[in-house]
Amino acid sequence: MNITGNTVFIPGATSGIGLALAVALQQRGNTVVVGGRRTDLLERIAAEHPGIDTVRIDTADPDSIQEAAATVLQAHPDLNVLVTMAGIMRVEDWHRPEGFLATAEATVTTNLLGPIRLIGAFIEHLQTRPDATIVTVSSGLAFAPLAATPTYNATKAAIHLLSESIRLQLAGSSVKIVELEPPSVATDLMPGQRESAFAMPLDAFVAEVMQLIETQPDATEIQVERVKFLRYGEARGDYAEVVRVLNASDPHGKDAAA
């Protein structure tokens, strides 16, 4: 992925990693469109960051995805980068169905069906661009499980293998698949995560991501140093220790890698 000269759509970018990445990409000479459910936040972003375009989108709603895609492509027919950022992370208790079932279904809808539907809405257009990129967003928890968030872990593992698989199918096209693998980052994804001593500062995370994009434009996975503890536990042969350390950090998941 090139660091500059793109037209980028980032749904789920009204806060946290998505918004910080949108601002950083705009500063590097990209045209950026952010999407989100709350119009008040979109209006604030447009006011605080002149030049960033906005569109309302609910990535849990397939009709909203189609409507937003049509709006974005009409306004930005040169769109060549899609970042499937939207996601939720919630604690579950699998001892009884009322402790996890509704949360699990919502997590699958947002974290897995959302990116699949987003890619479906843009894939034909992206193949018409001479140099296009789909950035999927998995997690360090795709590679080592946090006990408190089973379905989140599972959806991120699915995103990893989905990325690997569609990269193979699209190998002969103009579309590259790049997987962003965040560790725990100081955002509001989970209660208390912003204040967690375990979480990587947001500015530091985005700065390292931008450096990796610039210095490794052909990379298929964007991995800051902090996520490699989780990412390569099995390869190093210390997977059991990684899982122990991860789950010893906080029994409720507040201090764990996201």
N, C-alpha and C positions, 0 to 999 in steps of 0.2 A: 504494500500500500504506500502510495506517495504521501508525503507529509503536507503537501500544499497543492492548490489548484483544483481541488475537488468541490463537488456539490454534495453535501452530506445531510441525510435525514436521520435524526436520533429520536425515536419515540421513547418515552419514559425519561426525559431529560429535564424535568422541571426542578430537580434538586439532585443532591448527591453527586455520584460519579458522572452521571449523564450530563448534568448541567456544567460541571467543571470541565469535562471533556469537550463539550460544545464550545465553551468560551475559549479554551486552549486551541481548538482547531480553527476557530474564526481568527484568532490572533496570528495564526500561521498562514493566513491567506486563503482559507477555504470559505465557501458560501455554506452556511449552516442553517438548517431548519430543525427546530425542536418540537416535539409533540408531547401532549399530556392530557389528562382528563379535566383538570381544573383550569377554567378560563381565567380566573383571577391571577393564578401563577403565571400563565402564559402572557397576560398583559403586563405583569411586572417585569418579566424577562425581556419582553420587547422594549420596554421603557428603559431598563437598566443596561441593556446590551444592544445599542442601535446597530442594525444590520442583520441581526439574527431574526429569521422569520419564525413564525409559530403556526401550529395547526392543532386543533383539538382532536384527540384520538384516545379511545379506550381499547387497549390491546387485549382485553378479555371479551370484546364484542366483535365478532367477525364483520358485521355490517359497518361498524365504525372504522375498522381497518380499511375496508374497501373504499369508503367515502374519503377518508384521509389520504389514501394513496392517490385517488383521482385528483384531489385538491393539490397535493404536492407536485404531482407530475405535470399538471396543467401550468402551475406557476414556475416550475423548475424542470423543464424537459431535459436539461443536461445532467440531472441527478445521476451520480455514479457510485455513491457509497451509502449503504444502509447499515446502521448500527442498531441491532435488536437489543436495546438496553433494558426495557421494562421488566420488572420482576418483583416478587414479594418473598419474604422470609419470615416464617411464623413457627413458634414452638408447638409441638404436638405431644400428646400423651396416648400411646398406642395400647394402653391397658384396657381401654373401653372405646367403643366406636364413637361416642359423643366427644371423646377427647381428641379425635384426629380426623374423622371422615370429612366433615365440611371443609376444614382447613386444607386437607390434602387435595380435595377436588378443586378448590380455588387456586391452589398453588400449581397444579398441573395445567389448569386453564391459562393462567397468566404466564408461567415460566416456560412451558413447553408448547402448548397450542398457540400462544401469542407469537413467538418467533416463527413457528411454522407458517402461520397465516400471514405474517408480515412478509416473509420470503416469498410466499405464494403470490402476494399482491404486487411484488416488484420484480420478480425474477425474469419475466419476459422483457420488460423494459431494460433491465440491467444488461441483458445479453446483447442489446443493441448498442451499448456504449463500448468504445474501443478499449477502455481500461476501467473495470468496475470491481468493487469489493463489497462483500457482505461480512460485517464484523459480528460474530456471535459472542455472547457473554456467558461464560460458564462460571467457575469458581474453584478455589482451592478445595472446596468441599465436594467437588466432582471426583476427587481422588483419595479422600480420606473422610470418613463419616463423623459428623457431629451428632451425638445421640439425641439432642433436643429437637433436631429439625430433619426427620427422616425424608419427608417428601421433597423438601428443598434440595437436600443432597442428591436425591434420585433424579430430579429434573435437571440439575446441573450436570450430572453424569450423562444423562441422555443428550443434553446439548453438546457435550464433548464428542460423543460418538456420532451424533447427527452431523456435526461439523466435519469430522473425519470422512464420513460417508458421502456427503454431497460434494466435498472437495474432489473426491474420486470421479463422481459423475460429471462434474463441470470442468474437468481437467482440460478438455479440448475447447473450452469457451473463453470469453474475455473476462469471466467473473472469477475472482479469487475469493477464497474463504479464509478468514483470519479469526482465530479464537482468542478473545481477551479473557484471562484467567485471574481475576482479582483475589488477593488475600482478604482478610478482614480490613476494612477501610473505615475511617472515622466518619460515618454518615448516620442517618436515621433509619437505616434498613431494619434494624432491630432496636427495641428499647434499651437505652444505655450504651449502645455501640459507639456513639459519637464521643462519649467520655472515657471509653475503655482504654486502658494503658496498652492493651494487646493490639489495638487497631492501628493501622498505618495512617499517618496524617494524609488527608485528602490531597492537599497541594503536592506533597511529596510523591504520592502515588501517580497523579496525573503527569507530573513533570517527568517521572521515570518512564511512564508509558509513551509520552511524546518523544523522548530520547530514543526509546527502542524502535518506534516507528521510523524515525529519521535514520537511525544507524543500521537497522535490519529491515529494509523495505520488503524483502522477500520472505520474511518469517511467517510461518503458518500459525504460531502460537505466541501471544504477547504475554511474557512472564516476568514480572518484577522479581527481584531477588528474594523478597520475603515469601512469595508463594511457593518457591521451589522446595521448601521443607515438606509441604503437603503433596506437591505434584509428583515428587520422585521417591516417595517412601518405598514403594514396591521395588523400584529399580535399584535402590541402594541396599535393599534387604532389611530395612528397619521399619517396615510398615506398622507392625504391632506397637512399637514405641511411639511412632507418630500419632497413632490413634489414642494411645494412653495420654500423651502430653496434651493433645488437642482437647480431650474430654475432661482432663483434670483442671483445665484453666478456669472453667466456670460451669457448674452443673446445669445452669439455665441457658447457656449458650451465649451470654452477653459478651464474653471476652474471646470468643472463638473466631477462627478465620472464616470469613464469608466468601 
